[in-house]
Amino acid sequence: MKRNIERQLLEWKQNPDRKVLLVRGARQVGKTYSIREIAKTFASFIEVNFEEEPDIRVFFRDSLNPMCLCEKLAAFFSTPIVPG
């Protein structure tokens, strides 16, 4: 099923100056599905779900320094986080 968000996600991906993506919205409208679909087009992808992985919350309590967060998330998920 084609969703309106897919076009916006593709525009975000193609923007060389893109920032971190945070998706919020109503329940059961296809957010997770759409994000997972666009994620397939990246070499690597980490999904941070605070409800399924409550231990991750502590990473965000002290410092919000992107380098520190990336190191912690990369170690937790055993997945390298590289620019781009």
PLY file of the C-alpha trace (Angstrom):
ply
format ascii 1.0
element vertex 84
property float x
property float y
property float z
element edge 83
property int vertex1
property int vertex2
end_header
0.00 0.00 0.00
1.43 3.38 -0.99
1.44 5.93 1.81
1.91 9.70 1.68
4.81 9.46 4.11
6.87 7.42 1.63
7.44 10.45 -0.60
8.50 12.54 2.39
10.86 9.84 3.62
12.46 9.58 0.20
12.95 13.36 0.12
14.55 13.17 3.57
16.87 10.38 2.45
17.98 12.25 -0.67
18.79 15.44 1.25
22.59 15.54 1.75
22.11 17.73 4.84
19.53 15.48 6.47
19.32 15.22 10.24
18.24 12.42 12.54
14.74 11.19 11.82
12.12 11.09 14.56
8.68 9.85 13.54
5.68 10.46 15.73
1.98 10.15 15.03
-1.27 8.36 15.67
-1.33 4.65 16.35
-1.84 2.08 13.62
-1.25 4.34 10.61
1.82 2.60 9.19
4.73 4.56 10.70
6.79 1.50 11.58
6.10 -0.19 8.27
7.09 2.90 6.28
10.29 3.41 8.27
11.31 -0.22 7.91
10.71 -0.03 4.17
12.93 3.04 3.70
15.49 1.42 6.02
15.94 -1.42 3.53
17.55 1.09 1.16
20.36 1.89 3.64
23.49 -0.22 4.18
22.74 -0.40 7.92
19.84 0.56 10.15
19.20 0.66 13.89
15.67 0.85 15.22
15.51 2.31 18.74
12.23 1.38 20.40
12.05 2.54 24.00
9.06 0.32 24.74
10.69 -2.91 23.52
14.19 -2.04 24.81
13.66 -0.03 28.03
17.36 -0.37 28.95
18.21 2.07 26.15
16.52 4.93 28.00
19.51 5.35 30.30
21.67 6.27 27.27
19.67 9.48 26.95
19.57 10.55 30.60
22.99 12.16 31.03
24.57 13.49 27.87
22.85 13.97 24.53
26.21 14.29 22.81
25.74 12.58 19.41
29.17 10.93 19.50
28.50 9.41 22.92
25.03 8.26 21.93
26.32 6.68 18.72
29.02 4.80 20.63
26.53 3.46 23.16
23.93 2.50 20.54
26.55 0.87 18.29
27.79 -1.22 21.22
24.28 -2.14 22.40
23.13 -3.26 18.93
26.54 -4.57 17.79
26.15 -2.47 14.65
28.56 0.23 13.50
27.13 3.71 13.10
28.81 5.59 10.27
28.09 9.08 8.90
25.66 9.14 6.01
0 1
1 2
2 3
3 4
4 5
5 6
6 7
7 8
8 9
9 10
10 11
11 12
12 13
13 14
14 15
15 16
16 17
17 18
18 19
19 20
20 21
21 22
22 23
23 24
24 25
25 26
26 27
27 28
28 29
29 30
30 31
31 32
32 33
33 34
34 35
35 36
36 37
37 38
38 39
39 40
40 41
41 42
42 43
43 44
44 45
45 46
46 47
47 48
48 49
49 50
50 51
51 52
52 53
53 54
54 55
55 56
56 57
57 58
58 59
59 60
60 61
61 62
62 63
63 64
64 65
65 66
66 67
67 68
68 69
69 70
70 71
71 72
72 73
73 74
74 75
75 76
76 77
77 78
78 79
79 80
80 81
81 82
82 83
